[in-house]
Amino acid sequence: MSVNGAQTILPLLYLPAGEPVPRREILTAFRAVVIAGSETGLPPSDLPRQDAGCLLLARIETSSDPGEDELAALIGSGFDGVVLAGCRGPADIQRLDVLLKVAEAAAGKPQGRTVILAEYATTPESVLSPHSLAGASSRLSALVFDASALAEACGCRRVTETGDVPAVVRAGRAAAVLRACEARIAAYDMLPIDAEDEATVRRLWKNSVENGFSSVALRSPQQIDLLAAAGVVPEV
């Protein structure tokens, strides 16, 4: 069982920009759908609605410096929040919080309704950061750890040729779980894109939860079918 106070919750689904949104029955199996890039490539009529029971989030890069107009357009078109990729620490979250306040006012939305998730411990800066995320923003609801992103940033593989997990990945996983626990928010562990069979997906999910993560983030709708086949989530 997860050591985080949020306990085990529904997974996230990451979709590339322009990827068709899964049917409503599949969406009910997710806590949120994350669409990469603020330019989603989807007209408002194709976006998941709240009656599917999952949030709609836009993934934005810390380095992309999104403007208030861009964020206001996202909020106005139906997005419930943003996922901040490459988050280095609380300063990045606080800056985004300020931008969202202005964007909500411009879009005529209630203050504070737009949630923030942060991809954390995916850069050396965040793994080594001494700063707590507790109190950074009341919008911050979860952290997402991506071992592949951290490994790439550090110039190594997610898993070595000998089958070992590099020390930097172990450190990143621990940092993500501990910061989430400290801030009393959820923590998601990103499954690798090459997890394509039931046994692998079940093993990775179990490993994530036993290491303190609240749930996993998936890179394709097919992975939810594998989790269902493994008896981890209800069939859809």
Order of alpha helices (4+ residues) and beta strands (2+ residues): beta-alpha-beta-beta-alpha-beta-alpha-beta-alpha-beta-alpha-alpha-beta-alpha-beta-alpha
